[in-house]
Amino acid sequence: MPERAREVVEYRKSGLSLNHIQGCPLDCAYCIRHTYGLWDQRVPRALMNDAEAVEELVNHRYFQSHVTPVQIFNRATDPFLPVVRPHTLAVLKDLDARKLTNHVLVITRHQMKPEDIDQLNRLRHVKATLLFTYSGIDNKDIEPYPSHVAAESLQLMSAPQERRYRTVLYWRPLVPGLNDSPAHLDQAYELSKHADATVFTGLFYRDQIAEYYRENKLPEPYEETARRKIVPETLERRVLSAFAGSDSLFRKTSCAVAYAHELPDYNGHYGIRELCDICPLAQLDRCKDAYKIPEARDVRQAASSLPEARDLAVVDITEQAAIVSGLETEQPRYYLQHALGFQVHDVRHPHRERRHGRADIGWKGSTQDG
């Protein structure tokens, strides 16, 4: 097993990710497993038991009780595959028994069952959110597992009027020419009416994924790869137009999750105002009330416990973000962002207006951010 895949706890942008079960038979061509060297592992297997995994999570240097958003099995399997479901529920139960109030995100495209409603409604403390991955892609060479399953699961799990968990339509990956026809956009809009919130995003098109597309003669969506997800400018405009009647569409996962729980965004996006131009006014008020620009000493203090941040330098602090240098990887940056409730940007990857943290591909007047 590749060394990176052995790390069962790691930051993956919207949260600290727990992945002690790895392997998935769903075979979506664009799966992130390609980048971990796990594509050929199709049978889920555990690297440790659930109790050990939760202990490793809550004792990890990046975990902050009641603060750090957590994601379960979002790197190398689907949390509601039949053989994985008991482990997902066991982890949720364990976290809840510790009276932790952290956000816990569970991302799935698999079939859910009525009894899952009861299991999730037993959670009393963690803020659980189900994110249903839905694309509408009907090319079975790219996405063998049909999107209608996720759509049906979303409707099932959203139906109860009284529930302790929240549901999000995780509309991804949107790819021009593949699933962005007017009919596709209309279908997603109708489906969004069942969810507490909707977030849309594009394709994570890394080198390993592009190589797989070429080797298997799949239609290559872009001529370039990128370190960030790709949402071309014209596609974003069409999505916003199709969802003009919606009051719960977001560009960022954390924004959708926070809105669903009636809480401010835990990633502190409020300072980047062009990102918020589609947000409901009530959500803007929540984020505004929680918005606080840190000082350089606050950033350094938050980083003081991290050995990998010993070379951290605070380059600048603006209304949008704290700009830092000296971090070798992205993970400590995410930790700081959640500790401060404020955006933290690496000076090597500057914020580009209206890109919303996405790749430059498909935006006028841009150069590729590789």
N, C-alpha and C positions, 0 to 999 in steps of 0.2 A: 504494500500500500504506500502511495506517495506520502512523503513527510508532512506536507501541508494538510492532507486529509486526516492525519492522526490527531490533529488538534480538534478536540470535540467542542471546545468553547472558543469562539472568535467573534470579533465585531464584524457585522456586515451591514454597514450604513444605518438602517433604521433601528437596529437593535443588536444586543449581544446574543449570538446565535448558538444554540445547543444542538449538536449533531452526533450523538453517540450511536445512532442507527443509520447505516449507509447502504444504499442500493435501491434501485427503482426500476420496475419493468415497464413504465409508461412510455419511455423512449421518445420524448419530445426532442426534436433535432437540435433545438437551441438551448438545451438544458445546461445549467451552470456546472453540472458534473464534468463536462469536458475540461474545464479549467482546473479541476482538482485531480485529474487523472483517474476519475472514477466512472467513466462512461460505460465501461464493460462490466461493471458490477451491477447486475440487474436484480439480484436476490438480496433483499434487505437482511443485514446481519448486525448484531449489536457488538460494539467495542467494549462495553461494560454494562452493568445493570442500571436500571433507572435511578435507584437511590444513590449509587455512586456518582452518576452523571449530575444529578441535582446538587450534590455536595460540591462537586467540582465547579459547577456554575456559581453557586452562591458564595463560594470562597475564592472565586477568581478575582484578581486584582482590579479588573474593570467593573465588577459588579457592585452597584450601590443600592442598598435596600430602599425600596419605595421610589426609586429614581430611574434606574436603568431599564429601558424597554428591552424585553426578551423576545426572541423568536425561537420556535421549536421546530426542528427538522425541516429547515428551509434551504438546505444546501445539497442534500444527497438522497432524499427520499420524499415521499408524500406522507404527511402525518396521519392520513386516514385510509391508507392501504389497510386491508383487513388484518395483516400481521403486525402492522405498526400502530393501529388504533389503540390497543390496550396500553402501549407505552406512552402515547401522547396523553391519554387520560390520566395515567399514573403520575406523569410529570406535573400536569396541571394540579392534580390533587395534592401532591407533595408541596408544591410552591404555595398553594392556598392554605395548607395546614400550618405553614410557617407565618401566616397572617401578613404576608407580603402584599403590598398594594401596587406593585409594578404593573405596567402594561405588559401583556403577554400576547404576542401575535402568532396565529396559527394559519399558515397559508396552504390551501389545498385546492385540487381540482377533482378530487375523488367523490364518489357517491357517499353521502351521509345518510344516517338513519334516524327515524323518530326518537329512538332511545338516546341518541346523542344530545337531544334537547334537554332531557332530564339530567343527564350526566353533567352538562355544562352549567345548568341552572343550580347545581349544588355548590358551585364555587361562590364563596362569600367575600373574598378579599381581593384577589388578583383581578385586574381589568382585562378580561379576555376578549379578543377580537378575532373573528373568523374572516379571513380574506380569501375570497373565491376567485381563483385564477381562471379567467374567461377570455378567449380570444376571438371565437367565431371562425377560426381557421378550419377549412374543410379539406385541406390537402393532407391526406393520411400519411404521406411520406415525411411531412414536417411535424404533424401533430396526430399521432395514431389514436390517442384517447379522445373521444368526442367532447366538444365544448358543451353540448347540451346537458351533460352530466353535472358539470359545475353550475350551470344555470338552474337546474332542478334542485340541486343541493342548497343553493342560495335562497331559493324561494321557500323550500322546506324550513330551513333554519331561521328565516326571517319572519315566518308566519305568526309565531306566538306574540301576543301583545305584551305579555309580561315575561321578560327574560333578562338575565343578569349579564349576558354576553352581548356583543355587538357584531353586526355583519357589514362587510365591505365588498363591493364589486371591484375586484382587482383586474381591471381591463388591460390585458397585456398578452403578448407583445403586439402592439399595433405596427404593421409593416405595410408601406405603400404598395399597392397592386396586389396584395394578398388578402387583406381583411379590412380594407378601408372604403369599400363601396358604400353608396348611400344606404343600401339595404343593411349592410353590416352596422353602420352607425346608428340607424334607426332601431335595430334589434338590441343593441347595447343600451340605448336610451330607455327603451321599454323595460329592459331587465333591471336597470338602475333604480326603477321605482320601488323595487322590493327591498333594496339595501338601505342601511342607515347612511351610507356614504359611498361615493365612487371615486376611484383614483385611476388615471390612465397613464400609460408609459409605453416606451418603445422597446426595441430589440437590443439586448446586450450582445453585441457582435464582436467577440474577441477573436484573436488569431486561431485558437484551437477550434472554435465553432465554425469559422470560415473554412478551415481545412477540412472539417467533416462534411460541410456542404459540398465542397468541390469533389472530394473523394466519392461521394454518393450521388453526384450529378443532380443535386437539388438546385432550384433556382436561387442564385445568389442575390440577396436583396440590396446589397451595397457593394461598391467597388473598393471600399476601404473598411478597415476595422477601427474600433475606438475603445478607449478605456471607460467611457461612459455610455449610457443608453442613448439610442438614436431616435429622436422625434423631429422629423423635418418641419420647417416653419409652416409650409402649406398644410401639412397634416394636422398640426395643432389648431390652426385656424378653422379647419373643417370640423374638428371635434368640438370646439367651443361653439360653433354655429349650430351643430346638431343638438347640443345640450343647452341651448339658449333658455329653455324652460326649466332647467334644473337649478336647485338651490343647494346641491350637495355634491358638486363635482370639484375635485382637487387635483393638483399637479404632483403633490408629494404624499407618500404613504403616511408619514407622521401627521400631516394635516388632516387627512381623512379619518385616521384612527382617533385623533384627539377630538375632532368634531363629533364623531359618533358617540363619544363618552362625555360630551359637553365640557371639555377641558381645553386649556391652551396648548398649542403645539409644543411638544417636548423637544423638538429640534430648533426652536427659536427662530423660525423663518420670518417673523413679523417685520424685521428690519429691512428685508428685501421686498419692497412694497409692490414691485411689478409682479411678483409671485402671488400676491394676495388679491389681485384685481378681480378674481372670480369667487372669492370667499363670501359667505353670508355675513351680514353686518354683525349678527350676534357673535359669530366666531371671531371676527376682527376685534370686537370689544374684549373678548376673553384673552386673546393674545396680547392686546395692547395693555391690559391690566397686569399681565405677568411679565411684560417686556422690561428688561433692565440691562443697560449697557455696563459690562464689567470694566474694571480698571486693570491695568497690566499686572498689578500685584495679585489680583483675583485669579487671573489666568495662571500665573506662576505658582500660586498656592495650590490650585486644583491639580497642577501637574507634578507637584513636589513628591508625591508617593510613587511615581512611575519611573523606573530606571531608564526606560527607553525615551523619556522626555528630558533627560539631563542636559541635552544640548539645545533645549527649546529657547527660542528668542521671540519676543513679541515685537513684530515689525510695526504694527499699527493697529489701532482700534477705531472703527468707524461705526456709524449707526447701523450698518448692515452686518458687520462681522469683526471678529478678532483675527488679524492676519498674523500667522506664525511661520517660523522656519525652524529647521533643526530636527524635525520628526522624520524618521526613516520610513515609516509605514503610515497607513491611514488610521490604524486602530486607535492609537492614543488620541488622535484628533477627534474621533467620535466620542471617546470617553470624556474629553474636555467639553465637547458640545453639550452632552447630557448633564454633566456636572454643573455647567454654567447656565443651561437653558438658553443658550445664545449661539449663533452660528460661529464656527471656527473654520477658517480657510487656510490652506497651505499656500504660501507665497508662490510656489511652483505651479499652482493650478488656480489662477485668478478667476474670480466670478466674472462671467460674461453676461451682460445685460440681456434679459429675455430668454437666455438659453435654459435657465432654471436648473443648472447643474447637469445638463445633458451634453452630448457630443455636438460639435459644430457642424457636422455633416447635415446638409440640407438647409443651411441658413445663409442668407445673402451676405456677401461681404465678409465672410468668416474664413479663417484658416483652420485646418484640422487640429483639434486638441487630442493628441495621440495617447 
